[in-house]
């Protein structure tokens, strides 16, 4: 039986750069999840359509899945393809949408944010191309949440989502599928698995930290089962609703166990980690950390070594806060380069139009045109493919890269849970000062330009304004500041710091030391301590 449940708008259901994220108790509150899901179906339409459904396995994932399925049936959906246990990594969900040519998909995740009864939950809609809904669609969903008066619900028993196979839910087909198999098969088409098997057979040692999150089963199947890496190569391989109490964000701060091992005496050859929903990656060599910006540049310079990219790249796209290291590679290769706002959805039109092949963000996200999301395991496998072909260490590959292209020293400083009014006041004051900064000398560097980044999509012409403050010095150094939309309380200020060294001297400094004058300039120009009371970041990556 289908019931129509009366409801009223709930304030604050505005999706950020990747869906709606709130504390789990908020999502579990009366009508909260239902209102947002109904808004999704009201905007995209459900009648006769097929959708993919899955999530990262965090707390409330299983209950939310049953609600979404019953609402899909009530709204007339014909079929839902669900990962076993309602689990799918975000890139695997993107692949299933594309593989099955569905009408989109709903992903339950708060990505790299902690999970648990008092932690974070999220819901986002992906389009038929497999990518996150663009701003026009998410704005329409938000608008719908402000006027909703009722939602539809099928009264029915739970579907057994642990049983692979076809189920019936009020006349709607529910296909529960192996969440790993199709994704692993896709990876086999892109990378030289025989070469990777030979690499591991030759004694190559690796550590993959899945952080008690969704990539565990994917990494075990691909690395250990298909490629022959030693059992136990994947640590924290069992996804847990609270990620084992870990913060599933693959950076040196939160993946400290992996970092300690890779910097230790008997370090493996290669280390990697992924996040809550599997779309981010961290790469570490023995004794050397690879920044995401450098990783994108190295992958762009070497992608042709993998079978899936042997014909070369159409172009490389990076988010504006990401370092310009990838731009230098694109220029050397004679291919297109793009600078977009933060948010993977901005890469979608470039990928769909064949303008870019590789994309990357400094926030540990890298991907290509094989799906329409960033993809942690994909990036790790591409690194492994490069290592197998070049037969060099990570440190040697980085050293050769910097010798050829120069080095963009880079770091991100996060100031978390700042009172929103103070963060907004600081950014407003900084924006007001931009017009007077050109030509000013700070810390021995001269400001060449200062602006508030605006982006016009070269494919569809859409314009995105106020995407972050950029201060660019005449030696290529940069400061970028923006408030993040991925947190769930207060404001997170992200300060991106970059200093270019052309070489051949000065390529082996500690990044924080090399960036010291840029850091001081950033604090002074933004009057950071004056507005926020903070003098040191919470997270340095």
N, C-alpha and C positions, 0 to 999 in steps of 0.2 A: 504494500500500500504506500502511495506517495502522499506525504503530508506537506502542507504549506505552513511554515512556522513564522509567526509575526516577530518582527525584530525592529530595531531602530539603529541609526548610524552610531558607530563608535569612533570617537575622535582619534586621529593619529595613525590611521591605516595607510600611510603613504609609503610606497616601496622606495627603497634607496637604489644604489647602483646595481644591486643584485637581489631584488625581491624585498619582501617585508620581513624584518628581523626585530624580535622583541624578546623579553624574558619569557621563559617557558610558562610560568604561572599566568602571564598575560594571555598567551595563546590558548591556555586551558580554561580561561574564563568564559562565562556564559556568552554564547553567540559569536565570540571573537573570531575563531577559525572559520566558522560557518559563514559569517558575513563576508569575509575576504574571499573565500572560495566561490561564493555565489557571485560576487563582483567579477571575478575572473570569467566565470561561465557567461555572465550577462554581457561582457564585453566581447569575448571571442566566439561565443556561441558553442553549444554542446550537441545539439540535436543531430543524430546520425554520424557523429564524429568519433575519431579514435585518438586516444591520448596515451602517453607513457607516464607512469607514476613510479617514483622511487625516492629514496632519501639516504642520508648518511648513517642511519641507525641510531641517531642520538635519542635521548629520552623524549617520549611522546610521539616518536616517529611511527610506531606501530598503531597507536590509537588514532592519530591524525589520518593515517592511510585509510582506515575503515570509514571514517567520516567522509573523506574526499570521494571514495568509491561510491558510497550510498548517495552522495549528492550528484555525482556524475550520472548515475543511473536515473535519478529523479529528474535531471535536466535533459534526459534523452540521449545521452552518449551511447554509441553502438558498441564500443569496445575499449577496454583499458588493458595496456600491457604493463605488468607490474614486476619489478625485480623480486625474486624470492625473499621472503621476510620483509617486504617493502623496502629493500635495500638496493640502491644503485649509486655508483659514483657519479658525480656530475658529468664528466666526459663520457662515461658509459651511457648515461641517459641521453645525452646529445646524439651519440652514435645510434642508439635504438630509434630515436625519432627520425633520423635520416634514413636508416636502413629499412625501416618499415613504412616510410613515407606517411607518417602520422600527421595529425593536425596540431601537434605540439605536445607539450608535456608539463607536468607539475613536479617540481623538485622540492623536497622537504629538507632544508639544510640551513644552518647559519654558518656554513663554510668552516673557517678557521677559528671561530669563536667557541669557547668551552660549552660543554653540554651537561645536562643533569636537571634535577627537579627545580633548582633555583637559578639555572644558567640560561643559555640562549636557544632559541628555536627560530626557524624561518621557513617561508614558503615563497617560491618564485615560479613564474610561468616562462617556459621556453617556446619559441615560435616553431613553425613547421621546418625552418632551416636548421633547427637544433640549437639556435642561439638564444640568449636572454631577450626578453621582450624589450623593444626600443622604448624611448621615453614617451612617445605619443601613446603607446598602448598602456604603459604603467600609469600615465597620467589619467587615462580614461578609467582604469580600474580604481584609482584613488577617488576620482570624481563619483564613481558609482557607489563607493562605500559611504559617501556623504549624503546619499539620498535613498539608500536601501530601506525597504519596509518589510521584506519577507524573504525567506529562502526555502528551497525545496529539499526534502529529505525522504529517501526511501526507508520505510521501516522494514528491516531485515536482519537476519543473523550475520555475524562476521563471516567474511570469506577466509578460508584457510590459506593464508598467504605463504605458509611454509611448504605447501604441496605444489610442486611444479606440475603444470597442466592447465586444462581449460575448466573454468568454473562459470556458473550462471548466477547473475545477481539481478533479479527483477527483470530479466530479459536482456540485460547487458552482458556481453561476453567479457570475462576477466581471464586473461592469459597470464599465468604466473611463469616467469622464465628464469633460467639460470642467469644471474646478473653479470657473470664474469665471461662466459664462453664467447659471445659475439665480439666483445671488446678485445679479448686476447687474440682472436682470429684476425681482427683488423690490424693489430700490432705486427702480426706475422707477415702481413702484406707490405708493411712499410720498412721493416728492418731486416738485416741479414742474420736471421736466427742461427743458421749453421756457423757463421763466424763468431757469434756470441757464445754458442755452445762450445766452440773450440777455445775461446778465451777462458771460460770457466774451467774447462777440462785441463787447461795448461797451468792451473794453479792460481789464477786471478781471484783475489778475495774482495768481497764487497759486504757492506752492512747497509741494510735498508730499514729505516725506522718508520713504521706505519702509524705510530703514535696512538695505538688502540682505536684507530679510526678506519674508515671504509676501505682504504687501499690494501689492507692486510690480505684478504682473499685473492685480490687481483695480483699482488706482488708475489705471493706464494705460488700461484698457478703459473705465472709467466717466468719468474726468475728461478724458482726452485724446481718446479715440475717440468716446464718446457725447455728451459735453458741449462738446467743441471747445476745451478749454484748450490753450494753446500746447504744441507738442512740447517735451519737456524739463521740463514743469511738475513731473513726478514724478522725483525724484532717487533715486539708489541703488535703482533699480527692479528690478534683477535679483536674485532670491533666491539666496543662496549658502550652502553647508553650514556655513560658519563666520561667516556674516553679515559677510563682508569684514573680519573682525577687530573689528567694532563690537560694542558692548553694545546690543542692540536694545530699549532701554527708552526710550520717548519722554518724556523729561523734560529740563529745561534743562541738566542736567549732561551727559547722554549725547548729546542731540541739539544739541550746542553749535554745530555748523556751521549748522544752521537758525536757531538763536537769534542767531548773529552776523549772518546775512543780514537777519533781521527787525528787528534793532536798528540796522542800518546806514543809510547815507545814501540808497540807492536801493532801499529795501525794497519787496517786493511788498505788495499789499493784505492778503493773508491767508497764513498759514503753518500747516502741520499736519504731524504725524508719527504713525506707528503702530509697533507693536512686532513681536516675532518671529512670533507667530501671528495677529496682526491684530485682537486684541480690545481693545487700548488705544489711546488717542489723546491727543495734545497739540495744543492750539490756541493760536496766537499771532497777534496783530494787528500792524500796522505800529507798532513801537515800544512794544508792550504785550503782556505775557504774561498768559494767562488761566489761573488756577488751576483744577484739575478741579472743586473744590467750587463755584466761581463759574460754571464752564461748565454744570454740572448745573442750577444755579438759573436761569441765563439761558435754557437750553433749555426748562426747565419753563414759564417765563413767556411764551415765544414759540412753543412747539411748534404751536399752533393755526394758525400761518402756513403750515405744510406740509400738503398735501392729506391725507396719511395720519393726521393728528392734528387735522383741522379741527373735529371734534366735541368737542374738549376731552379732558382727561385724567381718568381715574378716580382716580388718586392718584400720589404721588411717593414712592419709597423710596430711602433712602440707608443706607450702612453707618455704624455708630456712630462711627468715627473721622472721617468726612466732616463738613465744617462744617455748621452749622445754616442756611446761606443758603437751601437748598431748602425748609426748613420754613417760612420766612417767605413764600415764594412760594405754597406750598400753602395756608397760612392765608389769604392775600389772595385766592386763587382759590376758597376754600371747598371744597377737595378734601382727600382723606385724605392723611396723611403717615405714614411708617413709618421706624423706626430699627432696623436689623438688625445681626447680627454681620458681620464681614468674611468674604467668600466669596460668589461670585455665586449659589451654590446656594440661599442663604437668600431670594433674590428670587423663585425659581422658583414657590413655592406662591402668592405674592401675584399674580404674573403669570397663572398658570394659573386662579386664582379670579377674575380680573378686578378685583382690588382696587387694583392699581397699573398704570400705563401706562409711566412712565419710572422708571429706576433708575440709581443712580450710586455710584461709590466714589472716594475721594480719590486712589487709586492709579491714576488715569488711565483708569478704566473707566466707560463710560456705555453705556446700552442702553435698549431698550423691549420691548414685547410682540411685536415682529415675529419675534424668535428668543428663545432662552432662554440666551443668552450676552451678555456685553458685546460691543460692536461698534464698532471704531475708525472705519472708513470711514463707517458710518451716522451717527455723531456729527458727523463732518466735513461730510457732505452736509446734515445738518440745520442746521448753522451757515451753510453756503453759502445754503441756502434762506431763512433769516432775513435774511441780508445782502442777498439779491436783492430781497426784499419791502420791507424797511425802508429800503434805499438809504442806509445809514449805515455808518460805519467800525466796526471792532471796539471801538475806544476810545470812540466816541460811545455805542455800545450799553451798554458797561459803565458809563460815567458816568451814563447815565439810569437804569440798573438800581439802582446804589448810591443815587442821589438818592431813588428811590422806596422801596427796601427797607432802606436802611442797608447797611453793609459789614461782612462777617465776615472780618477779616484772618486769614490762615490760612497755615500752613506745616507741612511734615513734615521732621523731622530723623532720618536713618537712621544708626545706629551699627552697622557691619557686622562680621561674623566675630568677635564677642565670644566668649570662652571660655564654653561653655554653662553650666558650673557657676557662674560669676560672674554671668551674666545671670539665672539662676534664683534665686540668692541675693538679688540686688537686688530682683527682683520679689516674692519672698517677704517681704522686709523691708518693702517698700512696702505690700503687701496687709495686713500685720500692723499698719501704722500708720493705716489708713483710718478706723477707728472713732473715733480721737481728733482727726481733722482738722477736723471741722465747727466753724465759728465762728472758726477760726484765721486771723490776718491774715498774709499773705505778700506782700511787694513792694507794699504799699499796697492789696491786694485781699483781700476776705474770702471764705473758702471756705464755700460754701452746702451742697454735698453732696460726698461722696466714696464711691465704691463700685466693686465689681468687676462689670462689666456682664453681666447674664444676660438671655436673650431667650426669650420664649414665643411660638412661631409662632401668629399669630391664626387661621390656617386649619387646621393639623393638630394644634396643641396641643403640638408637640415643644418641649423645653426645651434650650437651650444655655447652659451656665454658664461662668464664668471666661473671658470673651471680651475682657477688657482693662480696665485700671484707668482710671476716670474721676474727675477732680477738677474740679468745676464751681464757679466763683466767682459771687458774687451779681450781677455786672454782665453775666453771660452768657458771660464768658471761660471757656475750657476747656483742660485738659491731659488728653490720653489717652496711655497707654503700653501697648504690647503687644509680645510677641515674635512675629515673623513665621514662618509655616510654609512660605514659598516659596523660601527659600535652600537651598543644598545642603551647606554646612559651617558649623560654629559656630552662633551665634545672631545674628539681626539684631534689634536693638531699634529699634522705631519710636516716635518721640515726636511726637505731633500737638499743634499749638499753635494756639489760636484766641482772638481778641479782637474783640468786637463794638463797632462805632462806629455809632450811630444816625443821624449826620449832623445838620444839613447841613454842619457843620464836620468836619474830620478825616477826609475820605474819600479823600485823595490821598497818603497817606504811603507810604514804602517798607515792605513787609510785615515785614521783619526788624526794622526800627526800631520799628514799631508794636507788635511782639510782644516786644520786649526784656524787659519785666518778667515776662511769662509764661514766657519762656525761662529766665530766672534762677530763677524759682519752681520750674520743672520740675526743673532740675539740683539745686537744694537739697533739695526734698522727696524725690527719689529717691536722694539721695546718690550721684549717678551717677559722679563722679570717684573717690569712695572705693571703690566696688565694682568699677568697670571700668577705672579708670586713664585713661578718655577724658574730654576736655574739649571736643572739637569733633566734629561729625558728619562722616561720610564723604560723605554726599549730602544736599543741601538742596533740597527741591522746594516 
